[in-house]
Amino acid sequence: MRRSLRLSLLLILLLPVLPAAGEVVGQSDQEVRAVAEPILDNLLAGFNAGDYAQYSRDFDTTLKEAISPKKFQQTRQTILNKMGKYEAKSFLGFLQQGRMTVVLWKGKFAKTEDDVLIKLVLSKRPEKTVVVGLWFQ
């Protein structure tokens, strides 16, 4: 994928979360996947369906305020035009950064042969695990 196209598809949805605001999600691939995959599967199903409520269900409050339904629809349309709908993913691993967990997948989308890096940033809060960042690169 051309660099300019890749940059245009970058979803800059990561908002800073104070380190004290949460905890890492897990210590092993198995623990992290058990938490992260259902969140990502729901998010991607909402993306494909154009359903903002489903897509943003697990967003933290700050991210939900930053990504309005209108912004979601605009960004979604750009991605659909260039890459198509999401089709499949394979887990690559995770990183712990401060009190957040960055989970990585290799994604496949309908209109491109290129792999797409899906980067989901999670933070474990007392009430639930929330999405604090998301990129498709």
N, C-alpha and C positions, 0 to 999 in steps of 0.2 A: 504494500500500500504506500502510495506517495506520502512523503513527509507532511506536505501541506494538508492532505486529506486526513492523515492521522491526527494532526493537531486540531483540525476542525471537528473531529469526532470526539475529542477529549471532553469528557463531561467534568467540569470543575465543580464538583459538589462537595468537596471535602471542606468542612468548616472546623476551625480549631476547637478542641474540647479540652478544658482544663484537666491536667493529669489527675487531680483528685476527684474528678467527676465520675470515674468508673474504674473498672478492672479489666484485665485481659480475660479472654473467653475460655482458654484452656491451655494445657501444657503439651499436648500431643496432637498429631494429625487426627486421630480418631475423635478426641474430645472436641477439637475445633470444628471438624466436619459435621459432627452431630448437631452442633448449634447453628453453624453458618449455612449449611446446604438448604434447610427448610426456609430460612430467611431469603436466600438468593432465589430459590425456586419460586417462591411467592412473588418476589419483586419482578422477576423476569416474566412470569405469567401475566402480571399486571401490565408490564411493558408491552408484551405482544397484544394484549387485549385493549390497550389504550385506557386502562382503568386506573386512574390516579389514586383512588382510595386504596386499592390493593397494592399498587406499586409503592406507595409511601407508608404503608401500614406500620412498618418497623423503624421508620425514621425517628431520630430524636427530635425534640421540639424545635431546636435551632435550624436543623436541616429542613424540616417540614415548612417552616416559615420562609426559608430562602428559596425553596423550590415550589413555586405556586403551581396550581393545575395548568395555567396558561404556559408557564415556562416548560413544564413537563411535556405538554403537547407539541410545543415548538421543537424542543430537543429531540423528542421521539420521532417527529416527522423527518428531521435531518438524518437521523440514524437509519430510519426505514428507507429513505431515498438512496443512501449510499451503501448500506450494508444489508438491508432487509431485516426480516424478523429473526429473533434468536431461535436457534435450533438445538444446540447441544453444548455441553461443557465437560471439561476434565480438570479435576483438582490438581493443582501444582504444589501447594504448600501454604505456609503462613509465616508471618513475621510478628514479633511483639515489638511495638514501638511505644515506649512510655507505658501508659495504662490502656493502650488500645491494641487490638489484634487486626492485622492486615492479612486478608485471605485472598489468595490468587487462584484463578482458573484460566484455562485456555478455552476460549469460546468459539463457536462456529455460528455464523449468521448466513442467511439464505443467499444473499447477493454477492458474497465475496469468498474467494478461495483462501484468502489470508486468515491466519489465526488472529483472534482478537483477545487481548489481555483484559480479563475482568478482574478488577481490584475492588474488594469490598472491605471497608473499615468498620469494625465493630467495637462497641464498648459495653461491658457488662455493668448494668445499673442494678440497684436493689430490687426494682420492680420487674425488670426484664432486660434482655440484651437488645441494644438499639444500633441502627446504622447511622454512622456519623460521616461517612464518605463513600463515594462510588465513582469509578471510572470505567469506561470502555476505551481501550487504546489499541 
